[in-house]
Amino acid sequence: MASAHATRRGWMGVVRRIAERKLNLLLLFAPVSWVVYFLAPGSAWLFIVGAIAIVPLAGLIGEATEELAKQTGPTLGGFLNATFGNAAELIIAFAALREGRIELVQATITGSIIGNLLLVFGLAEFVGGLGRVKQRFDRRAAGNATIMLFLAVVALVMPAVFDLTVTGGLELRPPALYSLSIGTSILLILAYAGSLIYSFTNKRVLLRQVESEEAPHWTVAQSVAVLSGATVLTAIGAEVLIGGLEPMLHSFGWSELFTGVIVLAIIGNAAEHYSAVTAARDDQMTLSVEIAVGSSAQIALFVAPVLVLASFALGHPMTLLFHPFEIAAICLSVLATAIVALDGESNWVEGAQLLALYAILGLAFYFLPGGTA
């Protein structure tokens, strides 16, 4: 009886902790999105309420993963953080792939990379730098992740160079391009796995592995339950979101390219954005850098190749041949981040400059032919 009471009290603590986070008030939009899905499936509001509902769910996945990582030790905890760090983006992308929206998936990958590098890192530098002359961070964490991102840039550029060499354009899809994309994806995943192994065996941070000395608030069972529940609800929310995509595109006059690069990328990463900015505000700039830059590396080295391989299984083959403007945006973002992170110091002016670059790229995607309907 006492054991049952303690268990009940423990679960009440989980509910209380979830309710205490203001962002989780947006969870109320999850049932609202289901009602809209059944009552007004052709409404643009379906996309809007579905997007709002996914934001706190992505945050819950991240929080449950962090709690689980505290319980399992640094090695397995690092693996969990590295694996589930971008679960929301993967779930949304899988839902879009099943509908054959390849351009949208590629745009979301691009948006996640440049969004983390410019928007998140820039906003973190700006907020953290207010009232301070400068902030310091471990430039090795940023440098190592940037090197991994350079590998991803090469992987994205080579299919375009290959297609230009073979066909003279970027429109055709020769069979060899599919084989090149599959082979490159496998190699990227192996490089990602190698970085994790190196991190675990040498206790060095190459990708995002957020560690905390704070005692865990949840047990393993509670963390797994929250993680499972949030993942299931995110999968449902992703179906709702994609179901409302077409009405939203028609109502707002946006293209799939702009929607993926800007809108969906921000939605899938909103919770991480909040964590990175909060860390910077608390003068934990190294943690903020690991979240922002490390998450981009995970997207490029793990999420993108997994989606390429999954696309063939789902019957909607996707290659690593991205839109030329997407390739240029990723290259410029990696270059800008490498330059800013080179000295291991940051201030609000550098943050404002990264935000300005993100805004410029956003405007360019919006006015790009096909960027609006």
N, C-alpha and C positions, 0 to 999 in steps of 0.2 A: 504493500500500500504506500509506504514511504517512498519506495523506489519509483512508483508510478507518479507520485506527486512531484518528485524531483525531476523526472523526465518532462512532465507537463510544464513545470516552472522553467526548465531549460529551453523548451521550445517557445515559451512566451518571451524569453530573452531574445531569441532569434527574431521573432516578430517585432519586438520593441526596437531592436537595433535597426531593422529594415525601415520601420516607421519613422525613426528619428532622423533619417537622412532626407532632407528636403526634396532632393531630386526624385526620390521614390514616390512622391505624391503623384507623379505622372503615370504611375502604374494604373491609376483609375481609368486611363484612356484605353487600356487593353480591352476590358469588356465593352467599352463604348465602340471601339473599332469592330468588334464582332457583331454588334447590333447593326452598325452601318453596313457591314458586309452583307448581311442577310436582307436588310430593308431597302438599302439604296446602293446596290452593287455598281451602278454606273456613275456614282457621284465622285467628284474630285476630292470631297471630304474624306473619302475612304483612305486615300494615300496620306492625307495630312494627319488624321488621327492614328493611323497605323504607324507612321513615322514617329510621332510623339511617344507612342507606347513602347517602341523598341529602345528608345534612349535609356530609360531606367533599367530595362531588362539586360541590356549590354553591361550596364554598371553592376548589376547583381551577379552576372557571370564572372566579372572581374573580381568582385569582392569575395565571392565564394571560393574562387581559385586561390586568392591570396590567403584566405583562412585555412584552406586545405594545405597550402604550401608551408604554412607555419607548423603544421602538425606532422609533416612527412620528412622534415629535414632539408638541408640545403640542396642536395643533389636532385632528389625527386621533386622537391619544391621548385627548383629552377626549371626542371623539365615541364612541370605543370604550367608555370607562368609563361614559358616560351610557347607551349602548345595551345593553350586556351586564350592567349593574349588577344587574338583577333577572331574569336569564335563567332561574334555577331556578324562580321563582314563575310565570313565563310558561309554562314547560314543564309544570309540575304542573297549572296552570289549563287548558291545552289538553287534557290527558288527561282532566280532569274534565268539560270541555265536551263532548267527544266522547261521553261517557256520559250527557249531558243533566243533569248535576248543577249546575244554575244557582245554586241557593241556596248550595251549597258554594263555588262560584267567587266569588260576591259576598261571602260571609263571609270568604274568604281575602284578598280585596282590602282589606276593612275591617280585618282583623287585621294585615295588613302595614303599613297606615298607622298605626294606633294603637300597634302593637308597636314600630315604629321610633321614634315620637315619645315614648312613655312608658317602655316597657321598656328599649330600647337607650339612648336619651338619658339616662334616669334612672339606669340601671346604670352608664353611663360617668361621669356626674357623681358618683355615689356612690363608685365605686372610685377615680376620679381625685382626688376630694376628700379621701380618707383620708390623714391625715398632713399635709395642706396647709390653710391658712386659706381660700384660694380659688384658682381657676384662671381665666385670661382666655382669651377666644376672639374671633375676628372676628365681631362681631354682624351685620355686613352679610351674611355667608354664611348665617346663620340667618334673618335678616330677609327676604332676597330669596326664599329657599325657602319661608318661611312665607306670604309674599304669594302665591306660586304655589299653595300649598295652599289659601288662601282662595278662589282661583278654582275649585279643585276642589270645595270645600264648596258653593259656589253651584251648580255643575253637578250635584251630588248632591241638593241641596235642591229645585231647580226642578222635576224630574220628579215629586217627591212633592207639591209644591204644585199642579202641573198636574193630577195625578190626583185630588187632593182637590177641586179646583175643578170638574173635568169630571164625575167620577163620585160624589163625596161619600165616597170610601173609598180604601183602598190595596190593594184586592184585584183589581179589574178591570184589564184591559189594553186600553184603546182603541187603535185603529190609529195614532192621532196620537202616542201615547206612544213607539211604536217609531221613528217618523220623528224625534221630538224627541231620542231617545237617539242615533240615528245622526248627526244634525246636530251635537249637542253633542259627541259623541266626535271628530268631524272637527275641530271648532273647538279642542278641548283639545289634539289632536295638533299642530295648527298653532301654538298658543301654546307648546307644548313645543319645537317646531322653532325658533320665533322666539327663545326663550330660549337655545338652543344657538348660534344664529347670532350673537346679541349677545355671548355669552360668548367665542366664538372671535375675533370681529372686534375686541372691546374688551379682551380678556384679563381679563375679570371673571368671578367665579364666581357663577352664579345657581343651578345645580344641582350635584350631586356630580360633581366632576372632580378626583379625587385625583392630585396630582403628587408626584413623589419625585426627589430628587437622587441617589439610590442608583443605581449602575450596574446595567444589566440582567443577570440571571443566565442567561437563555435567549436563543437566537437567535429571529428571526422564525419560522423553520420549526418550531422546537421549541415555541414558544408557540402557534402555530396547531395543531400536532399535539395538544398537551395540551388546548387549548380544544375542538377537535373531538371528541376522545375523551371528555372529561368531559361534553360536551353530549349525545352519543349515549347514554352510560351513564345520564345523568340522565333522558333520555326513557324509557329502559327501566325505570329505577327508578320513574318517575312512573306507568307502566302497572301495575307491581307494587303500588305504593302504593294506587292507586285500586281495583285488583282486590281488595285486602284491606280496603277501607273498610267494606263492609256487615257482614262478620263482626265487625269491631272495634266498630262502632256497636251491634250487638246485644249483644256481650259486656260493653262498658263502660256501655251505657245513655246514650250521648251523642247529641246531635242533630247534624245537619250544620252548623247555625249555630254552635254552640259549637266543634265540631271545626275548622271553617274559621277562625273568628276567633282562636282560641287555639293549637290544636295545629299545623295546617298552616302557619299564619303563622310560628310559631317555627321549624319545621323548615326552611322555605324561606329564612329569614333568619339561621339560626344562625351561619353562617360570617361574615356581615357583623357580627352582634352581637359576635362574638369580636374582630374587627378594630377596631371602635369602642371597645370596653372596653380593649383593649390600648393603643390610641393614647392614651386618656385617662390610663391608668396611667403612661404615659411622658411625661405632661404635654404632649401634642399635642392639646389640646382642640379647636382649630379643625378639625383633620382629623376628629376624632370627631363633631363637629357636622355637618360636610359629609356624612359617611357616614350618620348617623342621619336628620337632617332632609331632606337631599337625596334619600335613597332613598325616603322617603315621598312627596316631590314627584314623583319619577319614576313611582311606582306610580299615583298619582292622575292624572297628566297624560299618561302614555304607556301603561302596562300596562293599566289599566282600559278606556280607550277602544279599544285594540287588541283586547282580548277581546270587547268589545261588537260591533265590526265583524266579528270572526272568527266569533262565535256564529251570525250569520245565514248565513255561508258553510257552517258545519258543520251547519246544519239545526236548531239549538236556540237560537232567538233570545233574547238577554238584553238587558234594558234597564238604564238607570241608576236605576231605581226600587228602592232598597234598603229593607231592613227599617227601620222608624222608629227602632228602638233603635240600629241601626248608624249611621244619620245623626247621632243625638244623640251617640254615642260619638266619632265623627270630629270633630264640631264642638267638643266639650269638649276633646279631645286637642290640636287645633290651637290653641285658646284658651290652654290651659295652657302649651304650648310657647312661644307668643308672649310670654306674661307672663314666663316663666323666662328666655328668651333676650334680653329687652329690654335689660338692662344690660351684656351681653357678659361676664358673670362667672358662675361656678358654684361650688357647694360641695356637700359630701356630704349636707347637710340637704335642699337642693333636689332632689337625686337621690332621696333616700328618699321625698320627697313625691310625685314623679312615679311611683315604683314603687308606692306605696300607691294612687294613683289607678288605675294599671293593674290592680292586684289587685282593687280595688272593681268595676271594669268587668268583669273576668273572672268574678267571683262573680255579678254581675248576669246576664251571659250564660248562666252555668251554671244559675241558678235561674229564668231566664226561661221562661214556659210554652212548652214545646217545646224547652227547652234540654237537658233530659234525657228519656230515653225512659220 
